[in-house]
Amino acid sequence: MRCSRNRQGWKKRSRSSCRGYGMSEWEQTTVGRFISLQRGYDLTEDEREPGNVPVMGAAGQNGFHNRALAPAPGIIMGRCGGSFGQIHFANEDFWPHNTAMFVTDFKGNDPYFAYYFLKNLDFSKLNSGSAQPSLNRNYVYPIKISVPLPAAQKKIANVLSTLDAKIDCNNCINAELEAMAKTLYDYWFVQFDFPDANGKPYKSSGGKMVYNAMLKREIPIGWDAVQLDEIVDEVRDNVTPMDLDGNTPYIGLEHIARKSIVLENWALAEKATSNKTAFCAGDILFGKIRPYFHKVGFAMMDGIASTDAIVMRARNASLVGLALQTVFSDRFVEAATASSTGSKMPRADWSVLKQYGVALPNYATQTLLSYQQLFNLAITKIERHVRENRELTQLRDWLLPLLMNGQVTVA
């Protein structure tokens, strides 16, 4: 990348100083001459057939189908609701859903550049709806823009896509680490095939099992059945955001991903208003509203959380991994859903969940200690990737407008 440096990083150049620096090669045009857009196609849940073709809607991928109607690479633009104006990229053939528009013709422009360019545009003033936000291509087409020649487009897109590729790689590694931790938990604490004294799977090798009335199943001899609140405490440390450092991490339910323990997104306390619950690194956050959404996260830093999350803290350092995987399990989420109260927005009840039964080996057993050691290794790597991704995202988002308006060019 060719640009000057200063103490803050890449030096910005004003448009007036860009002539002879590449801006003279940029074309003045409109979005309508840059790309062609079309509304997606209706597809109800009942109409979907089993398949591996991604269905791309206003908020991104929302499922699969057996038939594609648009080729990759593709760009999808949210046209209604809360995802109004959101831009998504498809690396494989897809079904464009009717909640979005998609690019049908790039008109010789680089698809990856077009993706980043559209992400940099502000569509908020183009609402053509009344009851809910709506985006119409006839409102989008007249927008005046300035774009470089295709050769320069590819160079710009390569810089941004390289950052995104590293972010995606880190996410893939994290997903593998998370899956490994869960698989090991299932083998050792659900199927009871932890290594026995000879290193063989305990139950499959004939390890002695005894029936436990509380859990209504057999567990290894020497193990106990305990309630969840015997291995974790519910944290109710209420705080007022305005009394905290504004840079304190804040996690709302919107920041907790479905079916993933990785908390990779958070806001800051300065954005929070009402009272929150303070949590510490190593705590477990369970989304209690609509528990079937399966929102369970592992805190990698101290911070504050929405009071719509139940915060749990393991009573012993050797119980952290076991406690997290127990709460994250499908069986626990199903129990939370079945015992939740309320019709429109059912809420999980801690007074019920704390009685959830857990099969527990002795604290000093190698099974528990070994699992916690492996879990710690995985979490350490996941945390490193999450923090690296936030830095890469900040760099990408800082570069994006500079590259898109010619203040920074690529050699």
Backbone torsions as a table, in degrees:
resi	resn	phi	psi	omega
1	MET	NA	132.1	-177.8
2	ARG	-104.8	109.4	174.1
3	CYS	-168.8	160.0	-177.8
4	SER	-73.2	159.5	177.9
5	ARG	-115.0	147.4	169.1
6	ASN	-138.3	-170.8	-174.7
7	ARG	-63.4	-29.7	-177.7
8	GLN	-87.8	-6.8	-178.8
9	GLY	124.6	-136.6	-177.2
10	TRP	-68.1	131.1	-177.8
11	LYS	-81.0	128.2	177.6
12	LYS	-74.6	147.3	174.3
13	ARG	-121.9	136.2	178.6
14	SER	-72.2	157.6	179.5
15	ARG	-58.6	-35.6	-177.3
16	SER	-65.5	-19.9	-179.1
17	SER	-100.9	7.6	-173.3
18	CYS	-90.0	-13.8	179.8
19	ARG	-64.3	135.7	-173.3
20	GLY	82.5	0.2	-178.9
21	TYR	-118.8	8.9	176.1
22	GLY	121.3	-25.4	-176.7
23	MET	-64.6	-27.3	179.8
24	SER	-65.1	-18.4	-179.6
25	GLU	-93.6	3.0	179.3
26	TRP	-86.8	143.3	-177.3
27	GLU	-100.8	133.7	174.1
28	GLN	-84.3	122.6	-175.8
29	THR	-152.3	-163.4	175.3
30	THR	-129.0	163.8	178.5
31	VAL	-59.7	-38.5	-178.8
32	GLY	-64.2	-27.6	176.6
33	ARG	-90.5	-13.1	-179.1
34	PHE	-85.3	-43.6	179.6
35	ILE	-145.6	165.8	171.8
36	SER	-115.1	138.2	-178.6
37	LEU	-117.5	151.4	175.8
38	GLN	-144.4	145.6	176.5
39	ARG	-68.7	146.2	179.1
40	GLY	-72.0	-174.7	-173.2
41	TYR	-110.5	144.7	177.8
42	ASP	-62.2	141.7	175.9
43	LEU	-162.2	102.7	179.5
44	THR	-80.1	166.9	178.2
45	GLU	-60.2	-38.8	-179.3
46	ASP	-68.0	-25.7	-178.3
47	GLU	-84.0	-12.3	-177.6
48	ARG	-73.7	137.7	178.3
49	GLU	-110.8	150.4	178.7
50	PRO	-56.9	133.3	-179.9
51	GLY	178.7	-176.9	-178.5
52	ASN	-119.7	19.7	176.9
53	VAL	-87.0	119.7	-179.1
54	PRO	-67.1	137.8	172.7
55	VAL	-97.2	120.9	-175.4
56	MET	-108.3	119.2	-179.7
57	GLY	-117.7	-162.4	-176.0
58	ALA	-60.1	-34.8	-177.8
59	ALA	-99.4	10.8	-177.6
60	GLY	107.6	-153.6	-178.5
61	GLN	-68.8	131.4	-179.8
62	ASN	-127.9	24.8	177.8
63	GLY	141.6	-164.0	-176.9
64	PHE	-133.5	163.1	177.5
65	HIS	-147.6	177.1	-178.5
66	ASN	-102.1	4.0	-176.4
67	ARG	-143.2	137.3	177.7
68	ALA	-102.5	142.4	177.3
69	LEU	-116.9	-1.6	179.3
70	ALA	-141.4	137.9	-178.8
71	PRO	-85.0	156.6	173.1
72	ALA	-88.0	155.7	-5.9
73	PRO	-73.5	147.6	-176.6
74	GLY	-134.2	154.1	176.5
75	ILE	-121.6	132.4	-178.8
76	ILE	-119.2	135.3	-178.1
77	MET	-122.1	118.2	178.1
78	GLY	-60.7	132.3	-175.3
79	ARG	-116.2	-2.7	-178.9
80	CYS	-154.2	162.5	175.6
81	GLY	68.9	-155.8	-177.3
82	GLY	-67.0	-16.6	-179.8
83	SER	-100.3	16.9	176.9
84	PHE	-49.4	121.8	175.9
85	GLY	80.6	-0.5	178.0
86	GLN	-71.7	143.1	-176.8
87	ILE	-114.7	132.2	-179.9
88	HIS	-131.4	155.6	-178.3
89	PHE	-119.2	138.7	178.1
90	ALA	-115.4	123.0	179.0
91	ASN	-90.6	-4.3	178.5
92	GLU	-139.3	160.8	-179.6
93	ASP	-53.5	145.1	-170.9
94	PHE	-147.5	168.7	171.3
95	TRP	-102.6	114.3	177.1
96	PRO	-78.8	119.5	-176.2
97	HIS	-78.9	155.9	-175.6
98	ASN	-69.8	-8.4	176.3
99	THR	-80.9	0.8	-176.6
100	ALA	-139.2	167.1	167.1
101	MET	-107.5	159.4	177.7
102	PHE	-140.0	155.6	-178.4
103	VAL	-78.9	125.2	178.7
104	THR	-101.2	-19.6	-178.6
105	ASP	-150.5	120.3	178.5
106	PHE	-86.4	-7.6	175.0
107	LYS	53.5	42.5	177.1
108	GLY	83.6	-3.5	179.0
109	ASN	-84.9	156.2	-179.8
110	ASP	-71.5	124.3	-177.4
111	PRO	-59.2	-37.8	-178.5
112	TYR	-70.3	-39.9	175.7
113	PHE	-62.7	-43.0	-179.7
114	ALA	-59.1	-39.2	178.7
115	TYR	-60.5	-52.1	-178.7
116	TYR	-67.5	-35.6	-180.0
117	PHE	-63.7	-44.7	179.8
118	LEU	-66.4	-34.1	177.7
119	LYS	-63.7	-25.7	-177.5
120	ASN	-86.0	-8.5	179.8
121	LEU	-86.0	149.0	178.9
122	ASP	-102.5	111.6	-178.7
123	PHE	-98.4	4.2	-171.5
124	SER	-61.4	-26.8	-177.8
125	LYS	-91.2	6.1	-176.2
126	LEU	-105.2	20.5	-178.7
127	ASN	-63.8	122.5	179.4
128	SER	-110.4	8.1	-178.9
129	GLY	-100.1	174.9	179.0
130	SER	-119.7	-62.6	-178.9
131	ALA	-67.1	-38.0	177.5
132	GLN	-143.1	156.2	-179.0
133	PRO	-56.2	140.4	179.8
134	SER	-146.5	139.8	-177.5
135	LEU	-116.3	126.1	-178.6
136	ASN	-112.1	135.2	-177.3
137	ARG	-62.6	-27.3	178.2
138	ASN	-66.9	-21.1	174.4
139	TYR	-84.7	-27.6	-176.8
140	VAL	-81.1	-42.5	-173.5
141	TYR	-53.5	-41.0	-175.4
142	PRO	-74.4	-7.1	-177.3
143	ILE	-58.5	126.4	179.2
144	LYS	-81.5	132.7	-177.9
145	ILE	-137.9	166.3	174.9
146	SER	-129.4	124.9	-176.0
147	VAL	-131.7	149.9	178.6
148	PRO	-80.0	174.4	176.4
149	LEU	-67.8	157.2	-176.5
150	PRO	-52.7	-37.4	-179.2
151	ALA	-62.5	-41.9	177.8
152	ALA	-71.7	-33.0	177.2
153	GLN	-57.6	-44.3	-178.4
154	LYS	-63.4	-39.1	179.8
155	LYS	-66.1	-43.0	179.2
156	ILE	-63.7	-45.9	-179.1
157	ALA	-63.2	-33.6	-178.7
158	ASN	-65.5	-38.5	178.5
159	VAL	-61.9	-49.1	-176.7
160	LEU	-70.7	-39.6	-178.2
161	SER	-71.2	-27.0	175.9
162	THR	-64.9	-41.5	176.4
163	LEU	-64.1	-44.1	179.7
164	ASP	-65.0	-34.9	179.4
165	ALA	-64.5	-38.9	178.0
166	LYS	-67.4	-39.6	177.1
167	ILE	-62.0	-44.8	179.4
168	ASP	-62.9	-39.4	179.2
169	CYS	-62.5	-45.6	177.8
170	ASN	-61.3	-39.9	178.8
171	ASN	-64.6	-39.4	178.5
172	CYS	-64.4	-42.4	178.2
173	ILE	-62.7	-43.3	179.0
174	ASN	-61.6	-40.8	179.1
175	ALA	-63.2	-38.5	178.2
176	GLU	-67.7	-42.6	179.2
177	LEU	-64.0	-41.3	178.7
178	GLU	-63.9	-42.5	179.7
179	ALA	-65.2	-38.9	179.0
180	MET	-63.8	-43.0	179.9
181	ALA	-63.6	-40.1	179.6
182	LYS	-69.1	-42.7	-179.9
183	THR	-62.1	-43.4	179.4
184	LEU	-63.7	-40.8	176.4
185	TYR	-59.7	-45.4	180.0
186	ASP	-60.9	-43.3	-179.9
187	TYR	-65.2	-45.6	-171.4
188	TRP	-84.6	-38.4	-171.0
189	PHE	-112.1	-5.9	176.4
190	VAL	-113.8	-49.4	177.8
191	GLN	-89.1	-11.7	178.0
192	PHE	60.5	35.4	175.8
193	ASP	-103.3	45.7	172.6
194	PHE	-72.3	159.3	-178.9
195	PRO	-64.5	128.3	176.7
196	ASP	-83.6	-169.4	-176.7
197	ALA	-60.4	-23.3	-179.9
198	ASN	-100.9	7.6	179.4
199	GLY	80.4	10.6	-179.7
200	LYS	-99.8	155.9	179.2
201	PRO	-61.3	123.1	-169.4
202	TYR	-55.7	-62.7	-173.7
203	LYS	-67.4	-44.2	-178.3
204	SER	-65.3	-22.5	-179.8
205	SER	-95.7	12.9	176.0
206	GLY	91.0	18.2	177.4
207	GLY	-59.3	142.5	-174.9
208	LYS	-69.8	132.1	-179.9
209	MET	-120.5	149.4	176.7
210	VAL	-131.0	146.1	-179.0
211	TYR	-75.2	136.5	177.4
212	ASN	-116.9	121.3	-175.7
213	ALA	-67.1	-35.0	-178.5
214	MET	-65.7	-45.4	-178.4
215	LEU	-86.9	-12.6	-179.4
216	LYS	57.5	42.1	178.2
217	ARG	-163.3	168.3	177.3
218	GLU	-82.8	142.9	175.4
219	ILE	-132.4	161.3	-179.4
220	PRO	-60.1	143.5	177.2
221	ILE	-61.1	137.5	-178.6
222	GLY	95.1	-13.2	176.9
223	TRP	-86.8	158.4	177.9
224	ASP	-114.8	159.5	171.2
225	ALA	-109.0	122.4	-178.1
226	VAL	-129.4	162.7	174.4
227	GLN	-82.4	156.5	-179.1
228	LEU	-56.6	-38.6	-177.7
229	ASP	-73.6	2.9	172.5
230	GLU	-91.2	-11.6	178.0
231	ILE	-118.5	-14.5	175.2
232	VAL	-135.9	155.2	171.7
233	ASP	-110.6	144.0	172.1
234	GLU	-79.8	131.9	-179.9
235	VAL	-96.2	125.2	177.5
236	ARG	-128.3	56.5	-179.2
237	ASP	-93.6	84.7	-176.7
238	ASN	-73.6	136.0	-179.2
239	VAL	-137.6	159.5	175.6
240	THR	-103.9	120.3	-176.2
241	PRO	-52.5	-36.7	-176.8
242	MET	-67.1	-15.5	179.0
243	ASP	-89.2	-2.0	-175.4
244	LEU	-108.4	165.6	171.1
245	ASP	-60.0	130.8	-177.2
246	GLY	-60.2	-19.3	-179.5
247	ASN	-90.4	4.9	177.0
248	THR	-63.7	129.6	179.9
249	PRO	-59.9	135.9	176.7
250	TYR	-121.7	127.7	179.8
251	ILE	-117.9	115.6	173.3
252	GLY	-99.7	174.3	179.3
253	LEU	-60.6	-28.8	180.0
254	GLU	-67.7	-16.4	179.6
255	HIS	-92.9	-9.6	-179.0
256	ILE	-95.2	117.8	-177.9
257	ALA	-73.5	154.9	175.1
258	ARG	-77.2	134.2	175.1
259	LYS	54.2	40.7	173.2
260	SER	-151.4	133.9	-179.5
261	ILE	-82.4	-9.0	-173.9
262	VAL	-80.5	119.7	175.5
263	LEU	-97.2	94.0	-176.0
264	GLU	-101.9	-6.5	179.4
265	ASN	-127.1	142.6	174.1
266	TRP	-161.1	160.3	176.1
267	ALA	-104.5	-164.3	179.9
268	LEU	-119.7	155.5	-177.2
269	ALA	-58.4	-27.9	-179.7
270	GLU	-64.3	-19.2	179.2
271	LYS	-91.3	-12.8	-177.5
272	ALA	-84.9	153.2	-178.0
273	THR	-117.9	-71.5	-175.7
274	SER	-71.3	173.1	179.6
275	ASN	-59.0	146.2	-178.5
276	LYS	-128.9	176.9	177.7
277	THR	-109.5	125.3	178.7
278	ALA	-76.0	140.8	176.1
279	PHE	-133.5	164.4	179.7
280	CYS	-118.2	159.5	175.3
281	ALA	-56.4	133.4	-178.4
282	GLY	99.2	-8.8	178.1
283	ASP	-78.5	163.4	179.7
284	ILE	-111.5	131.4	178.1
285	LEU	-111.6	123.5	-178.6
286	PHE	-119.4	117.9	178.9
287	GLY	-69.7	113.1	-173.4
288	LYS	-89.1	-15.9	175.2
289	ILE	-82.6	129.3	-176.2
290	ARG	47.6	65.7	-175.1
291	PRO	-58.8	-19.0	178.7
292	TYR	-67.4	-10.5	173.8
293	PHE	-69.4	-12.8	175.0
294	HIS	57.6	54.5	178.7
295	LYS	-102.5	102.1	-179.4
296	VAL	-133.3	125.1	-178.5
297	GLY	-130.4	153.8	178.1
298	PHE	-107.7	119.8	-177.0
299	ALA	-72.8	125.5	179.2
300	MET	-103.9	3.8	178.8
301	MET	-153.9	165.3	172.2
302	ASP	-74.2	150.4	179.1
303	GLY	179.3	-160.6	177.2
304	ILE	-128.5	150.3	-176.8
305	ALA	-129.2	158.3	174.0
306	SER	-59.5	146.0	177.2
307	THR	-72.7	-2.9	173.6
308	ASP	-83.9	4.9	174.9
309	ALA	-114.9	136.8	172.9
310	ILE	-85.6	124.1	179.2
311	VAL	-100.1	126.2	-179.6
312	MET	-121.2	146.0	180.0
313	ARG	-131.4	124.5	-179.6
314	ALA	-61.9	139.2	-178.0
315	ARG	-76.1	-16.0	-177.6
316	ASN	-144.0	141.6	-176.9
317	ALA	-59.8	-27.2	-179.1
318	SER	-79.4	-4.8	-177.1
319	LEU	-103.2	-3.9	-173.5
320	VAL	-58.3	-52.8	-178.1
321	GLY	-63.0	-45.0	179.7
322	LEU	-62.6	-44.5	-179.0
323	ALA	-63.1	-44.8	-179.4
324	LEU	-61.8	-48.1	-177.4
325	GLN	-67.5	-30.3	176.3
326	THR	-64.6	-49.1	-178.9
327	VAL	-68.2	-30.1	-179.1
328	PHE	-80.2	-14.8	-174.5
329	SER	-65.5	150.4	177.8
330	ASP	-58.9	-36.9	-176.9
331	ARG	-64.8	-40.7	179.0
332	PHE	-68.4	-43.1	179.8
333	VAL	-62.6	-38.7	176.9
334	GLU	-63.8	-40.4	178.4
335	ALA	-65.9	-39.4	178.6
336	ALA	-65.7	-37.9	179.3
337	THR	-68.4	-44.1	-178.0
338	ALA	-65.4	-30.3	-176.8
339	SER	-98.6	1.9	-178.8
340	SER	-71.8	156.6	-178.8
341	THR	-121.6	149.3	-177.9
342	GLY	107.8	148.6	-177.2
343	SER	-96.4	-59.5	-177.3
344	LYS	-70.9	-41.4	-179.8
345	MET	-132.2	75.8	-178.5
346	PRO	-60.4	141.4	-178.7
347	ARG	-120.4	138.4	175.0
348	ALA	-73.4	149.7	-175.5
349	ASP	-115.7	115.2	-178.3
350	TRP	-60.8	-34.1	-179.1
351	SER	-61.4	-23.3	176.1
352	VAL	-91.8	-45.9	-175.8
353	LEU	-63.2	-31.6	-177.4
354	LYS	-64.9	-16.5	179.7
355	GLN	-89.4	-0.2	-178.4
356	TYR	-58.7	133.2	-176.3
357	GLY	-81.5	138.7	-179.3
358	VAL	-132.5	132.8	174.2
359	ALA	-82.5	123.6	-171.9
360	LEU	-128.9	123.4	173.1
361	PRO	-76.4	168.8	176.5
362	ASN	-60.1	140.4	-177.1
363	TYR	-53.2	-31.9	-173.9
364	ALA	-88.9	-3.5	-177.1
365	THR	-69.2	149.0	-179.3
366	GLN	-64.8	-26.7	-179.9
367	THR	-60.0	-50.4	-178.3
368	LEU	-67.9	-44.6	-178.0
369	LEU	-66.4	-40.8	-179.2
370	SER	-66.1	-41.0	179.5
371	TYR	-64.1	-42.3	-178.9
372	GLN	-64.7	-37.1	177.8
373	GLN	-63.5	-45.3	179.0
374	LEU	-66.2	-39.0	178.2
375	PHE	-62.8	-42.6	-179.8
376	ASN	-61.5	-40.9	178.3
377	LEU	-61.4	-44.1	-179.4
378	ALA	-65.3	-44.8	-178.5
379	ILE	-65.0	-37.5	178.5
380	THR	-61.0	-42.6	178.9
381	LYS	-69.5	-40.6	178.5
382	ILE	-61.5	-44.6	-179.4
383	GLU	-61.6	-41.8	179.2
384	ARG	-61.0	-41.8	179.7
385	HIS	-68.0	-38.6	179.4
386	VAL	-62.1	-45.1	-179.0
387	ARG	-68.9	-38.1	176.9
388	GLU	-63.8	-40.6	179.5
389	ASN	-64.1	-37.3	178.1
390	ARG	-64.9	-38.6	177.4
391	GLU	-67.3	-42.4	178.5
392	LEU	-64.8	-39.6	179.0
393	THR	-64.6	-42.1	178.2
394	GLN	-64.0	-40.3	177.5
395	LEU	-64.4	-46.1	178.9
396	ARG	-60.6	-46.1	-178.1
397	ASP	-68.8	-26.7	176.3
398	TRP	-74.7	-40.2	-179.3
399	LEU	-73.7	-32.1	-172.2
400	LEU	-51.0	-57.1	-178.4
401	PRO	-66.5	-31.5	-179.9
402	LEU	-67.3	-40.4	178.3
403	LEU	-71.8	-33.2	-175.5
404	MET	-79.6	-16.2	177.3
405	ASN	-114.4	9.1	173.8
406	GLY	82.9	6.7	178.5
407	GLN	-72.4	-23.3	173.3
408	VAL	-129.6	133.8	178.8
409	THR	-118.0	166.6	-179.0
410	VAL	-114.1	129.5	-178.0
411	ALA	-68.2	NA	NA
